[in-house]
């Protein structure tokens, strides 16, 4: 069953009483009643009872198909619909996706407020001055006689200056509306969509093995990729492949399996040991590689296990692996048997049993069949085990069991689970190999392997029958405590176990993880790992992937202490909680004092799930987060999905900076949605993390390209684009204001209406989009070569208030230079060869030309990376302006109004026009050019240093 994108098998089967219904006629005659729980959001639980022929039959999740499921290994089914529409569990889980906005967008909103206040202020100043000037015209002395104050409309009536001033204020709001860059939002969305396309098509983030490219599922957060301060990562399937391989085992106190894991190799190199064994566990030497099985030991393979001292224990060990599971066998077209399992671990166990000689090949609702190697005859025989009960694995139980009856009519309980819950369930005579097995488990954990304890017990028929009656009764109950009852009954029978041994499977690091983490660390990005693994396993994986580095000191906060364990044996929960709380508080204080004493040393913080529960309590969370923020690396072990989301929320709120969460499974969805940016890895655990994410990649190593390359570029492009947009609109808007001052605050616009309408649409829009899409301060290879460059985004250097205000000031300064240089260059003297002076239309056209030249050339100075597209858009926009003048100026006056023939007859032939435009543009560009030259020489930014070294 494929549920919500999860590819792992979910085994489903009909009740025994209904499994005989196989045709339409039988369905028509079937009559039964179903009583079940109310609609709820719990995907993995269902409580119900089928009443049929005066009997009750328990309904569990194994009999329920959820909406959106996909059936496998079944041609068709007959069923009854229980919930529909919004009552279905999938719809009950539906929720609005979290709204995420970038920090640049939030700051841009504040800038818009500033510009709106500026618009109000400028309009108020203009209207106030206009009211004063209009009032002065009241009386016989008409200062502005050309407005005919004695016979005018309300707009210039000196007898009603307040009304005239108010109407002028409204005029000013419309006239200076160009200060508010409405088209900026459209331009940004265009740029972000194009940036997302570049991310999707980046060959450097294409995984050839799975044929999956990177995918930007939203374009809203592109620039946020360049400002990540903290990465919170899952381990299994994110840093590792989640492709489990059976590599070692401990049976009857003897360790089997040769070779070294990647983690063992990394630890040996760290300590400087000389490696005698092969550097890594290679594929099986004889025969071809088998997926899920990378075990090498001549004592076990090829039937040699029968010659071992404890061959009977070995036989029972692999028999448990071959029967204690929920996997389903499938026969391929080439007659090969493959297994569909609920987890990669379980598939690895079944494959290991097959390779040793215990091949699972048939499963139905009541039996499991194995091809077994008979130690007496040495031949393969078929054995059928009657399957009586399956006590399934859960995160709370951390174990699973099956109750079977062997061909010899033995009643057996076969179990496997975590060592922490299995060892305490061993019988007194079943602990023969406990000491050696625990040592092996510790060694396997240090090697980064995932361990599982294997055990069994024999049941007596009378005791089992009594238990089965209680279990069946509990399964048919519909109360809220049904799950608790079932767990209690399962716990009762899963006692007095006999230890057989332990398994060890390897989840290898993904390719390129250590180098990727190294680059991210050099970019000064903090990395947290939130994993459900044991402390030892997590620490050693941390060393293998470079999270924990040589010279880094560890601060370990744990409740795996002798005094806490002693209290747990006594069972008083209140005393345990109080002692745990005090222990965690003391360890946090000790850690903070250690960091304070050795401020020059890098620290790595490791904390387990129990300790984390107390550390994130509202009374001590600030103290814990202070310690965590002072450490370069944080590893949270034994973390539940809920704890992952809580920690992500804390990091986001305490730092106040951008957090990125990355994971590959359903248990990572909470932290992915909680973080500012969620990245899903499209791995073997399915697509649920991807569907909840903002960006998806196939491998963790692609994160370096996503952040250090695309993140850096997108942040820089959007920041520069917004600043430039404000600059060009302020430059244009304030030339209107200076002209109004010059024109006695009359509200007369300096430019033709079509000039103003086309400014943001035709003559300045394309260069700014080219900046937002194509600009690069350095190449992709240099971004990866110099990770520290990424700090420009983290520190928000390009979008600080001082920089934004600097661009605004540059816009005001440019408008002053353009207006006053233009007006002093072409007025008061002959402009044309026939002696005509420059009129209003000539002044407006000349000043507008200077604005277009200046803002486009300013763009040319700001761009770091020129392509033919930038050249086309910048110089094409300037050319388009002159083409527009020719075409628009040729249209009859009723349409072209003040632009009719102005360029063709007045400005074009005049050498003064061209000299003025050139002089004004160069003069206006000088301040920024001088500043950039000074900055590059004396206060260079990181990319300036790189460019200088490359030149």
N, C-alpha and C positions, 0 to 999 in steps of 0.2 A: 504494500500500500504506500502510495506517495502522498504525504500529508503536508500541505503548506510548504512545498518545496523541499522537504527532507527526503533524501534518496535512500536512507536506511530502511530496510524491510520492517514493516509492522505486520506481524503474523495475525491473521484473522481466520476464524473457523466457526461453523455452525454448531449449535447444540446437538448432542447426540440424538435427542428425541426428534429433532427436525431435519437431521441430515439425510433421512430416508426420502424426503420430499424432492423428487427429481423430475416431475412432469406437471403440466398445467392442470390436468384433471385432479391430481392429488391436492394441489394448491387450492383449487376451488372448494374442495370439501374440508379444508383445514379450518378449525375454529379454535381460537385461543384468546386470552386476555393478557395484555401487558400493562403492568404498573411500574412506573419509573419516576425518577427524580424530575424536578422542574427544570426548565431550560436554564443552562448556566454556561460559563465560559471555560470550564475545565476540559481541555482537549483530551487528556489522558486518563480520565476517570469517567465511569458511568455506573449508576446503581439502578438496577431494575430486576423485575421478576416476571417470568412467563408462566401463566396458569393454564395448564393443558391437561384435560382428563383427570381432574381432581389432584393433580400433582403440581408442585412448585419447582421451577428451574431458574437458577440464578443467571442473570444477564450481566456480562462484564464488557469492558472495552474490546475484548477479543471477538465479540459478536456484533460490534457496532461499526458501521462504515460512515465516516463523516463526509459531509458535503465537500466536494473538491478532491475526493480520494481517487486514486487510479488503481484498478485491480490488476494483479499479475498472477500467473499460474492458474487462472480460472477462466473458462470460456463464458460462463454466464451464471447468474444467481437468481433466486427468488427471495424477495424480502418484503418487509413492511416498513412504511415511512413513519417515523416517530415524531420528528420535528421538521418543520418547513420554514422557509423564509427567514425572518429575523430571529426565530427561535433556535436555529441551528447553531452549533458550537462555534463554527467559523465566523458567522455573523455576530455572535455574542462577543467574539474577540475583536471585532472590527473597531477601530478607533481612528480618530483624525490624526494624520501624521503630524509630528511636532513641527511647529513653525520655527525655521532657523533663518536668521538674518546676520549678515556679516558685520563686523565692527566698522568697516569703512562705510557701509550703507547707513548704519546708525549715526555715525559722525556726519555723513553727508546731509542727513535730515537736519542736524543742528546748523550746518552751514547754510542750508536753505532758509532756516529761521533768521540767521544773521542777515542774509541778502534781502529777505522780506522786510526786516526792520530797516535796512538801508534804503529800500525802495520807499517805505513810508516816510522815512526821514528826509530823503531827497525831495520827494513830492511835497512834503510839508514846508521845507525850506523854500522851494520854488513858489508854492502858493502863497506863503507868508510874504515873500518879497514882491510877488505880483500884486497882492492886496495893497501893500504899502505904495507901490508905484502907481496903482490905479487910483488910490485915494488922493495922491498928489495932483492928479488931473482934474480934481473937483475945484471949480472956481473959474475964473477968467483966464488964468495962466495955464494953457494947455501945453504941457511938456511933450506929450506924444500926440501932436496935432494930426499926424497921419492916420491915427485910429479913429478920428472924428468922435471924440468923447461927448460932444454935444448931441450927436445923433448916432447912437450905437446900440447894440444888443446888450443883454444882461451880462454877457461874457466880459465886456470891457466897460461897464457902466460905473463911472466914478462916484455916482450917488449911492451905489450899493456894493461897496468894496468887499464886504464879508461874503455876500453871495457869489461875487465874481471869484474871490479867492477859493471858496469851497468848490466851485465848478472847475477851477484851475487845478485843484488838488486831484479831482477825479481824472482830469486830462493827464496829469502827471503820472498817475498810476498806470494808465494805458501807455503813455509814452516811454516810461522807464521800465516797462514790464520785461524788457529784454535782459534786465539784471537777473531775473529768475529763469534759470536754464531748464525749461520744460523739456526740450529735446534731448537733454542730457540722459534722462531715464531711458528713452528709446535707444539712444546710441549705446549706452551701457549694456542693455539687453542684447543688442545685435552683437556687440563684442563678446559677451559672455557665451552666447550660443556658438559663435565661431571658435572661441577658445575651447569649448567642450568638444567640438568636432576634432580639433587638433589633438586633444587628450585621447579621444577614442581611436584615432588613427596613428598614434605614436607606435612605431614598430619596436621601440625599445621596451614597451610594456606589453608586448604580445607574447603569449605563452604558446610555443609551438607544440608542446606535448598535449595540451588540452584544446588547442586552437581557440583560445579565448583572449580577446583584447581587453584593454582597460575600458571602462564604461563610466562616463559621467552621467549619473542618473538625474542630476539636477545641475543647472548652470548658475544657480544663485550663490554658490559658495566657492567659486573659483579662486578669488583673491584671498579667501580665508585659508586656503592651502599654503599660502606663503607666510602665515603668521602663527603657525602651530608652536605652542610652548611646551605642551605635554602630550605624549603618546601613551595611551592605555591599551595594552595588547593582551589578547588571549594567547595561550601557548599551543595547545593541541590543535593542529590543523591550521594554525596561523604562523607560528615560528617553526612548527614541525609539519610533516607531510600528512599526518593522520592516515598513513598507510601502514598498518601494523604488521610487523613480521615477528614470528615466533623464533627467538634466537637462543634462549637459554632456559633451563629449568632445574629445579632441585627436587629429586625424588628419593625418598627414604634416607634423607640426610646427605645425599651425594649430589654434587653440582655437575650438571651436564651442559655441554655447549662450549665451543672454543671460539677464540677470536676476541677482538676488542670493539666496543661500540665507538661512535664518533665522540661521545662525551668522555669515555675513558682515554681516548687518544689525546683529546684536548687537555684533560687534567694531567696526563703524563707529561705532555710538553710543557705545561705550566710549571710543574715541579722539577722539570729537568731530568726525568727518569729515562733510562735507556730501555727501549722497547724490544723485548725478546720475541713476543708473539707477533703475528701479522698485524699490520697497522689497523686493519678493519675486518669486520666479519664479511667475507666475500660470499658469493653465491655458492650453493652446494657444489662441491668439487666434481662429483660424478653425476652426470645427467644435466639436463637443462634447468634453468632457474625457475622456481615455482613461486608465484606471487603469494605473499603472506607467510612464507616459510624460508628462513635463512639460517637454519640450524645445522651445525657441523659437529658431529661427534661419532666416531667409529664404534663407540661402545653401545650406541642405541640404534643406529641406522642399519638397514638391510637385515633385520631380524636378530642382530647381535645382542639385543637387550635380553634375550632369553638366557644368555650365558652370564648375566650379571647376578651378584649375590642376592639381591632383592627383586628378582624378576617378577614375582607375584605382585609386589607393590607397583612396579612399573606397568604391569598389565592393567591393574585397577586404575592407575593414574590416567593412562590414555583412554581407557574405557569411559571414565568420567568425562574427559574432554570430548569424546565422540557422542555422548548421549545427553549430557547436561547443557542443553542449549535450546534455542527456539529457531534455529536456522532451517532453511528449506532447500533441499537439493534440486538442481535443474540439470537436465541432460542436454548438452549442446548438439549441434548438427554433426560434430565430429565425435560424438559419443563420449565426450568428456563431461565429468560431473563438476559443476560449479555450485557455489553456495551463496544463497541470499540470506544475510544475517542482519540483526538489528544494530550491530556495531562492528567495527573493523576488528576489535579485539576478539569477539566471538567467532568471526570468520577465520581468524588466524588459529584459534584453538582447534576448530574442526579440521582445518587443513593439516595442522600438525599431527593430529590423530590419524588422519588418512595416510600421511607420508610414513608414519612409523608402522602402520599395519592395521589400523582400526578405521576402516573406511565407512563412513555414514553415507547410505545411498537411498533409503526410502523412509518417508515419514507420513503418517496419517494421524487421525485424531486420537487413536488408541495405541499406537505402537511406533517404535523406532527400530530400524534394521541396520546392522553393521556387517561388513565383510571383515572378519577378524583373523589374525594370524594365530593359529592354535599352537601353543608352546609344546604340546605333546607330539602331535603328528608333524608339525612344521608346515602344515598346509593352511590355506585360507578357507574358512568356513563361514557360513551365514548364520547370524544369531539374531533372533527377534526378541526385543525387550518390550513388554507391555507397559505402556505409559499410563500411569494412574493419576498423577497430579503434577502440575508445574507451578512452583512458587516463584513468581517472576522477580527479576531484578528491579530495584528502585533506588533512587539516590538516598532515600532514608534507610532502607535495609542494607544496601551496599553488598548484596549477595543474591544468589539465585540457587534454587534447588529443584530437583525432579525426584519424584517417587516412582520407581519402576519395579516390575517383577521380572527377574531374569529367567532364561530358559530352564534353569535348575529350580525354579519356583522360589528363589530367594527374594524377599521383600527388602529393597534397598532404597536409602535416601542418598542421593549424590549431590554434592554441594560445591560451589566455588564462590569466592568473595574476597573482600579486602582483608588484609591480615588483622586489622584493628578489631574487626567483628568476628572473625573466624577463630582466632586463637582462644578467645574466651569461651567458645562453645565446644572445645575439645574435652573428651572424657579423660579420666585419669590414666587409663591404659592406652589412650590414643595420642599421647604426647611424646612418644618414643623419639621422634626426630625433630621435636620442636626447637631445641637449642640450635642445632645445625641449620635448620630451615630459616630461622630468624636471622642468623648470620648471613646466609645466602641472600635473603631478601634485602638486608641492609646493603650488601655489596651490589646487588642489582639496582637498587634505588640510586646509589651513588653513581652508577654507570648510566643513569638517565632512563632506565627501563621501567615499564609499567608492570607491576607484579599482581598476582592473584593466587590465593591459597586454595588448594584442592583437598577435599576431605569427603568421607562417606560414613554411613552407619547402617547397621542391619536393624530392621524393624520386626517386631513380632506381630502376627496377624491380629490378635485380639486388641492390642493397644492401638494398632493402626485403624481398625474398624471403628473404635470409639472416637478416635480423633477425626476420622473421615465424616462421621455423622455430625459432629459439632462444626466441622469446616463447611459441609454442605449447607447446614442451617444458617451459618453466618453469611455464606454467599448469597442465599436467597432473601436475606433481610434487606429492607429498603431504608433503614435508618441512617442518620448522618454518621453514626459511629461504626458503620460497616467496615470501612478500611482499617480502623483501629482493631476491630475484632479479628479480622483476617491476619493482620500483622502479629497480633498476640498469639493466635493459633499456630502461625508459621514459626514464630519464635519458640513455641513450646516443643515442636517436633524437631527443630533444627538444633538439637542439643546432643551431647555425648557423642560427638563426631570423632572419627579416627583420622588423623593427619596422614595424607599421602605425600604431599610436597607442595611446590609452588611453581608457577609459570612466570616467564619474563619475556615481554614483547617489546620491541623497539619501535618507537615512532621517530624516524630520522628527521634531523633538521632539514628544512627546505634549502635548496640550492641558493647560495648567495646571502643567507641571513646574517652571518657574522660581519661580512664587509658592509652590508647595508646598515646594520646597527652601528658599526664603527663610524660611518659617514654621518649618520644622524646624531651620534654623540659629539662628533667634531663640529657639527652645526649648533651645538649646545642645546639640543632638544632633549628634554627630560623624558625618560622611558620608564613606564610602569608595566609590570607583567602581572596579570590577574589570572591565576590558574587554580584548578582543583587538585593539582598534584601534591604529593608529599613535599615537606620542606627540603629533604635531601635531594630528591629528584629535581625540584625547581632550582635549587642552588647550583647543581652541577650542569643543568641545561643552561643556566645563566652564564656560567664560565665558558661553556662550549660555544655559545652564540655571541660572546663578547659583552654581554650586559654587565657581568662582574669581571673586572679587569685586574691584572696583576698590580699590586700596590694599593688596591682599593680595600678599605677596611669594612668589615661587616658588622652591622648592628642587628641582632636577632631578637625579635620579640615573640615569645612562644609560651604556651601554657602546658607544654609537654615537660613538666617539671616533676621531680619526685614528690614534693609536698602536695602538689595539686592532684597527682595520681592517687596518693594516699587518701586524700579527702574524697575523691570520686568513689573509691571502694566503700567508704562509709555510707555514701548515698544521700547525705543531707544537701539538697539543692541550694538552699539559702546560704549555707556556710561555704559551699563550693563557689557560688557566684561572688560572694563578698571577697573571698581569698583571691579569686581570679582577677577581680577588679583591682584590688590593691597591688597584685603582682604586675599587671599590665601598666598601671600608673607608675610604679617604681621603675620598670624597665624603660618606659618612655623618658622619665626624668634622667636616668642614667645615660641614655642615648644622647639626649640634648647636651648634657654636661660634657660628654666625650667629644661631640662635634665642636662645642665651644672651645675646648682645650686644643684641639688639633684642626684649626680652621683651614690650614693649607692642604689637608688630606682629603681625598675623595672617599665618600662613604656610600655603601650599599645597604639599604634597609630591607630586611626580610621579616615578614610577619605572617602568622598562620591565621586561619579562619576564625578560630575561637577567640584569639586575642583581638582580631579585627572587630569582632562583635562588640567588645567592651571599648575599644579605642575610638570607635565612631559614635559613641554615646555623646549626646549634646553637651554634657558637662566637661568632657575632656577631649572633644574632637579638635579644638583649636591647638591644644598642646601637641597632639599627635600629628596634625598637619604641619605645624612648625618644624617638627623633626623630619617629616617626610620631604618637605620642600627644601631642606638643607642637604638632602642626599641626592647624589647623581642618579641613582637607580633605586627603584622600589619594587620588590617582589612580594605579592600577596598570595600565600599558599592556601590550599583548601578553601578557596572562595566559592560561594554559591552565586548563581546568576543575580540574585537580588543584591548581594554585597557588591558585585561588580558595578551595578547601576548606582548604588549609593556612593561608592568611592568615586565614580566618575562625576557625580553631582557635586561632591565635596571639593574635588580638585578644581572643577570649573568655577565654583563660587569663591573658594579661598584665593586662588591665583588671580582671578579676574581676567585671565588670558585664554587664548584659544586652546581647546583640548580636542584631540582626535582619538577616537576609539576604533580599534580594528579587530575583527573576529570573523569566524567562519561558520558558526553554528547557531542553532536556535537559542542556546543559553547565553549568547552574546548580544541578542537583540536589544535587551534593556540598556546596556551601556552604549551601544551604537546609536540608539535614539536619544539618549541622554546627553551625549557629547555634542560639542559645537559642530564637529564633522564626523560622520560615521562612514567607515570604509569596510566593505564586506569582501571577504575572499571567497571566490567561487570554487570551493574545494570539494572534498568527497562527502562532507556532512550535509550537502544540499544547498539550496538557494535561499533559505529563509533569512540569513544574515544579509545576503545581497539585496533581497527585496526590501529590507528595512534600511538600507544604507543610502548614502548620498553619492558615493563613488564605489566602484567595484574593480578589483584587480584579481589576477589569477594566482599570484605569488607575493609573499611578503617583500621580496627583494625589489619589486616594482615600486614600493613606497618611496624609495630614494628619488626615482625619476618624478613621481607624482608631486612630491613636496619640494625637493631641492631644485628641480628644473621648472616644471609647470607651475608649481606654487609660487616660486620666486618670480617667474616671468609675469604670471597673472596679477600678483600683488602690485608689481612695479607698473605694469601697463595700466591697470585700473586707477591706481593712485595718481600717476602722471596725467592720465586722461582727464580725471575729474578736476585736478588743479588747473590744467590747461583750459578746460572748458570754462571754469570760473574766470580765468584770466581774459579769455577772448570776449566773453560777454560783458565783463566789467569795462574792458577797453572800449567796446562799442557803445555801451550804455552811457558811460560818463562823457563821451564826446557829445552826446545829445544834451547832457546837462550843461556842459560848458557853453554850448551854442545857445542854450536858453538864457544863460546869464548874459551872454553877448547880445541876445535879442530882447533884452529888457524883460525877461521872464514871461514872454508872451505865449509860451506853449507851442511855438512854431517848431516843427521837427526839422532837423538839419538835412534830412535825406528824403528822397522820393519814397512813397509808400512801398513800392515794389522792391526798392533796394533793401529796406528794413525787413520785409517779409522773407526775402531770399537769403538773408545773411546766414542764418543757422541751417538752412536747408540745402543751399547750393554751393556757397563759396567757402564755408569753413567746416562742413560736416565730414566729408570723406577723409581729410588728413587726420582728424582726431580719431576716427574709427580705425584707420591704418595704424595709428599709434597704439590703440588698445588691443589690436590683434597681432601685429607683426613685430613690435619693437623688442629688442633683446639687448641688455647691457653687456652680457657675455654669452658665449655659446653654451650648449648643453653640456659638453665635455668639461668646460671650465667651471660650470656650476657644480658638477660632481667632484671636480678636482679641488675646488676651494669651497667646502661646505659652510665656512664661516660667513660667506656672502649672504646666507639665508637669514642672518641676524638683522639685516635691514628691514625685513618684514616683521620679525618678532618684536623688535624695538619700535616698529612703526615709524621709521625715520622719514619715509617719503610722504607721510600723511599726518604729521604732527601739526598742531595748531600754528606753530611758528612758521612752518613751511607753507601752510595754506594761506595764512595772513600775508606771507611774503609774496606769493603769487597774486593775491588780491591787490597788494600795494603796487606790484609791478604793473597790474592792469590800470590802476588809477594814474600811475606815473606815465604809462604809455599814452593814455588818453590826453593827459596834459600836454605832452610833447607833440602829439599828432595835431591837436586842435590849435595850439598857439603857434607852432611852427608853420602850419598850413595857412592860417589866417594872416600871419605877418608876411608870408612869402608871396601871396597872390592878390592881396587887397591893397587899395590905395595907389595903384599904378596900373599902367596899361598891361592887359593880359594877352590881347590878341594883336596881330600885326596891323589891324586897322585902327588900333588905339582904344578899342573897347576895354573897359575894366571888367574884372570878374564879378559876376552877379551871384545871386543866391544859389541858382542851380549849378553854376560852375564850382562854387565853394563846396557845396554838398558832394558833388561828384568827386572832386579832388580829395576831400577829406575821407570819403568812403574808400577810394582807391588806396590811400595811405593805410587805412585800417586793414583792408584785405591783404595788402602786401606785407604789412607788419606781422599780423597774427599767423600767416602762413610761413613766413620766413622764421618767425619765432619757433614754430613747429620744427622746421628744418634744423634749428640749433639744438632743440631738445631731444631729437631722435638719436639713438645710439647705433641703430642697425638699419642701414638703407637697403631696400630692395627696389626693384623697378616699380612695384606697386606704390611705395611711398613717393617716389619721384613723380609717378603719374598723377597721384592724388594732390600733392602739394602744388606742383607747377601747373597741373591741369586745372586746379581750382582758380588759380590766378588768371590763367588763359580764359577760362570759362567766364570770368567776370568781364573781360574786355569783349568777348563774343556777345555776351548778354547786352552790353552797352550798345554795340552795333545793331543788334536785332531789335531790342526794345526801343532804342532811340529812333528807329526808322518807322515805328508804328505811329499813326496820326495822333496829334495832341490830345484828342478826347480820351485816349487810352494811356498814352505815355506821359501825359501832363508835363511836369517840369523836366523830364528827361529827353524831350523831343529834340533830336539833332545836336544835343549838347556836346557829346563826345566827338561826333563826326565833324562838326563845324567849329567848335570852340576849343575843346581840350586837346583832341588828337593832334591838330596842327601846331599847337603851342609848345615850344621847347620849355617854357616855364613850368608847364604841367608835369612834364616828365622829370625835370630836374628836381622839382618840389617833392614828387612822389619818392624818388630815389633818396634824396637827402633826408626826408622825414623817416623813411623806413630804416635807414642805416643809423640815424641818431637814436631812434626808439629802441633798436636792438642793442645798442652799446651798454646800457646798464646791466642787463642779464649776461651779456658776453663777458663783461669785466668781472662780474661776480663769479661766474663759472671758472674763468681763468684763475682768479685768486683762490677759489676753493680747491681746484685741482692741484694747484701748486703748493699751497700751504696747509689746507685742511681737507685732504682727499678722503672721499668715501671708499668703502671696500672695493667697489667695482672700478673706481678710478685707479686704485693701486694695481689691480690686476691688469687693466688696460695699459698702464704705464710700463709694467714689467713685460707685457707681450709686445710692446712697440719697440 
